[in-house]
Amino acid sequence: MGRLIETVGRYAEHPYYIAQTGTSVYCMEELCFVLCRNTFLLDRGILDRELARWIAEECGLRELAKPLYTLIGQNGSPSAFVGIILEYVHFDTEKKRQETEELLKVSADMDASTRRKHYADHLVKNCRYGEAVSEYERVLEEGSSMNSVMRSQILHNKGVAFCRLFFFEEAADAFLAAYQENPDNEEAGLRYLAALRMSLSDERYIDFIAEHPEWHEQSLEVERRMEKSRIEFEESDICRELEQNIRERDAGYYEAVSERLAEMRRKYREMVARP
């Protein structure tokens, strides 16, 4: 059985059409769901007197509509407008509501492509790498008039998302495309070599550098960075914990645990098998 959700206000006879998302909603919960799931598509057009009227008359929430009318009259911020609605309905968690407001606060005055890029960057920061890759690809497909600097940034960040997924070959392709789009994006060139190094065997990577002397200087910088990262990792708590686990494994720790669990399972089976 699904979880019951207490609704706020009436179920509307006539829906409200959200132009930015192309969605019609019939109740406050549907409205909040669309606002939270499509925050990156919203702009100042969400400060709509028709939306405030719909909330007041169709949903019967005149008390909620009052501050919305006031905010519209003051040409207030979209983030505050949406925040009032989410807070009144108590939609999702407080953390999610704050996250939605912060995202809208930054993106509301951006053009559509920049909003989508910002949203994809937000997905990367929240470890939703697969979704971020899809979003970056959508921005690139739809932003045909985008300048080369912007395209390079998006391709670069797409490469970062691929790296977090350990898809180093795909990451290398994205970083190279970013560098070719804007040669001033030197970091994309360095990350291209780093991703290539992670996706190829040592022998094949060395052959590649030998065959492409134009990448020689960058390859030296990549090696310097990787050596620095290796040293930092070896000095980290994570490395020490892994080394401890290996010592325990070699000392028979895991075998002992497995034997103990097997004995517990045997006793449990004997217990439940008793008449």
C-alpha positions in Angstrom: 0.0 0.0 0.0 1.3 3.4 -0.9 2.0 6.2 1.6 -1.0 8.5 2.2 -0.4 12.2 1.5 -2.5 14.9 3.2 -3.5 17.3 0.6 -3.8 21.1 1.0 -6.7 22.9 -0.5 -9.4 21.7 -3.0 -8.9 19.7 -6.1 -9.5 22.2 -8.9 -12.2 21.9 -11.4 -10.1 23.8 -14.0 -6.3 23.2 -14.2 -3.6 25.8 -14.1 -1.3 25.6 -17.1 2.4 26.2 -16.3 3.8 27.7 -19.6 7.5 27.2 -18.7 7.0 23.4 -18.4 4.1 22.8 -20.6 2.2 21.1 -17.7 -1.3 21.4 -16.4 -1.9 20.8 -12.7 -5.1 20.3 -10.7 -4.0 20.6 -7.1 -1.3 22.2 -4.9 0.7 19.0 -4.6 0.9 18.6 -8.3 1.9 22.3 -8.6 4.7 21.9 -6.0 5.9 18.7 -7.7 6.3 20.4 -11.0 8.0 23.4 -9.5 10.6 21.3 -7.7 11.2 18.9 -10.6 11.5 21.7 -13.2 13.1 24.5 -11.2 15.7 25.0 -13.9 13.0 25.8 -16.5 11.3 28.5 -14.4 11.8 32.2 -14.9 10.1 35.5 -13.8 7.0 34.4 -15.7 6.1 32.2 -12.7 5.0 35.5 -10.9 1.6 35.2 -12.5 -1.5 36.8 -11.2 -3.5 34.0 -12.9 -1.6 31.5 -10.7 -2.5 33.4 -7.6 -6.1 33.6 -8.7 -6.2 29.9 -9.4 -4.8 29.1 -5.9 -7.4 31.4 -4.3 -10.5 30.4 -6.2 -9.9 26.9 -7.6 -8.0 25.5 -4.6 -9.7 27.7 -2.0 -6.5 28.9 -0.5 -7.1 32.7 -0.3 -4.7 33.1 2.7 -1.9 31.7 0.5 -2.9 33.8 -2.4 -2.6 37.1 -0.5 1.2 37.2 -0.1 1.6 36.0 -3.6 -0.5 38.9 -5.0 1.7 41.2 -2.8 4.9 39.8 -4.2 3.6 40.1 -7.8 2.7 43.7 -7.2 6.2 44.4 -5.8 7.9 42.6 -8.7 9.5 40.3 -6.2 11.8 37.4 -6.7 10.7 34.1 -8.3 12.5 32.2 -5.5 10.5 33.9 -2.8 7.3 33.3 -4.7 7.9 29.6 -5.1 9.3 29.4 -1.5 6.0 30.8 -0.1 4.0 28.1 -2.0 6.3 25.2 -1.0 6.4 26.3 2.7 2.6 26.7 2.9 2.0 23.2 1.5 4.9 21.7 3.5 5.9 20.0 0.3 8.8 17.5 0.6 11.6 18.2 3.2 12.8 21.6 4.4 16.2 20.8 2.8 14.5 20.1 -0.6 12.5 23.4 -0.3 15.6 25.4 0.4 17.5 23.7 -2.4 14.7 24.6 -4.9 14.7 28.2 -3.7 18.5 28.5 -4.0 18.5 27.0 -7.4 15.8 29.3 -8.6 17.4 32.4 -7.0 20.5 31.8 -9.2 18.9 30.7 -12.4 15.6 32.7 -12.8 17.2 35.6 -14.7 19.4 33.4 -16.9 18.6 32.4 -20.5 17.3 28.9 -21.1 20.6 27.3 -22.1 22.5 28.8 -19.1 19.7 27.7 -16.7 20.0 24.1 -18.0 23.8 24.2 -17.7 23.5 25.5 -14.2 21.0 22.7 -13.4 23.4 20.1 -14.8 26.2 21.5 -12.7 23.9 21.3 -9.7 23.4 17.6 -10.5 27.1 16.9 -10.6 27.6 18.6 -7.2 24.9 16.3 -5.8 26.5 13.2 -7.2 23.7 12.6 -9.8 26.3 12.1 -12.6 24.2 10.1 -15.1 21.4 12.7 -15.0 24.0 15.4 -15.4 25.4 13.8 -18.6 21.9 13.6 -20.1 21.3 17.2 -19.2 24.6 18.5 -20.7 23.8 16.6 -23.9 20.3 18.2 -24.0 21.8 21.7 -23.6 24.3 21.0 -26.4 21.6 19.7 -28.7 19.2 22.6 -28.1 21.8 25.4 -27.9 22.7 25.7 -31.6 23.4 29.4 -31.3 25.6 29.0 -28.2 29.1 30.6 -28.4 32.2 28.4 -28.4 33.3 29.4 -24.9 29.9 28.3 -23.5 30.0 25.0 -25.5 33.5 24.4 -24.3 32.4 24.8 -20.6 29.5 22.4 -21.0 31.7 19.8 -22.8 34.3 20.1 -20.1 31.7 19.7 -17.3 30.2 16.7 -19.2 33.7 15.2 -19.1 33.9 15.7 -15.3 30.6 13.9 -14.9 31.9 11.0 -17.0 35.0 10.8 -14.9 32.9 10.5 -11.7 31.2 7.5 -13.4 34.6 6.0 -14.2 33.8 6.3 -17.9 37.3 7.6 -18.8 37.1 6.9 -22.5 33.9 8.9 -22.8 35.4 11.6 -20.6 38.5 11.9 -22.8 36.2 12.4 -25.8 34.3 15.2 -24.0 37.5 16.9 -22.8 39.1 16.8 -26.2 35.9 18.3 -27.8 35.9 21.0 -25.1 39.6 21.9 -25.9 39.0 21.9 -29.7 35.9 24.1 -29.2 38.0 26.6 -27.2 41.8 26.1 -27.2 42.1 28.7 -24.4 40.4 26.2 -22.2 43.8 24.7 -21.2 42.4 22.7 -18.3 40.2 20.7 -20.7 43.4 19.7 -22.6 45.1 18.6 -19.4 42.1 16.6 -18.3 41.8 15.0 -21.8 45.3 13.6 -21.3 44.5 12.5 -17.7 41.4 10.7 -18.8 43.2 9.1 -21.7 45.9 7.9 -19.4 43.3 6.3 -17.2 41.6 4.6 -20.1 44.7 3.2 -21.8 47.4 0.9 -20.7 50.8 2.5 -19.9 52.3 1.2 -23.1 49.5 2.5 -25.3 49.5 5.9 -23.5 53.3 6.2 -24.0 52.9 5.3 -27.6 50.2 8.0 -28.0 52.5 10.7 -26.5 55.4 9.6 -28.7 53.1 9.9 -31.8 51.7 13.3 -30.8 54.6 15.5 -29.7 52.2 18.5 -29.5 50.9 17.0 -26.3 54.4 16.5 -24.7 54.4 19.6 -22.4 50.9 19.0 -21.2 51.7 15.3 -20.5 54.5 16.4 -18.1 52.0 18.5 -16.2 49.6 15.6 -16.0 52.3 13.4 -14.6 53.2 16.0 -12.0 49.6 16.3 -10.9 49.1 12.5 -10.8 52.2 12.1 -8.6 51.0 14.8 -6.3 47.6 13.0 -6.0 49.3 9.7 -5.4 51.2 11.2 -2.5 48.2 12.9 -1.0 46.2 9.6 -1.2 48.9 7.6 0.5 48.9 10.1 3.4 45.1 10.1 3.7 42.9 8.4 6.3 41.2 6.4 3.5 44.5 4.8 2.4 45.4 3.9 6.0 42.0 2.3 6.5 42.4 0.3 3.3 45.8 -0.9 4.4 44.4 -1.9 7.8 41.6 -3.9 6.0 44.2 -5.7 3.9 46.3 -6.6 7.0 43.2 -8.0 8.7 42.3 -10.0 5.6 45.8 -11.5 5.4 45.6 -12.4 9.1 42.5 -14.5 8.5 40.0 -12.0 9.9 37.4 -12.4 7.1 37.7 -16.1 7.1 36.9 -16.1 10.8 34.0 -13.9 10.3 32.6 -16.1 7.5 32.9 -19.2 9.7 31.1 -17.4 12.6 28.3 -16.4 10.3 28.0 -19.9 8.9 27.7 -21.3 12.4 25.0 -18.7 13.3 23.1 -19.6 10.2 23.3 -23.3 11.1 22.0 -22.7 14.6 19.2 -20.6 13.2 18.1 -23.3 10.8 18.1 -25.9 13.6 16.0 -23.6 15.7 13.3 -22.9 13.2 13.2 -26.5 12.1 12.2 -27.7 15.6 8.5 -28.8 15.9 
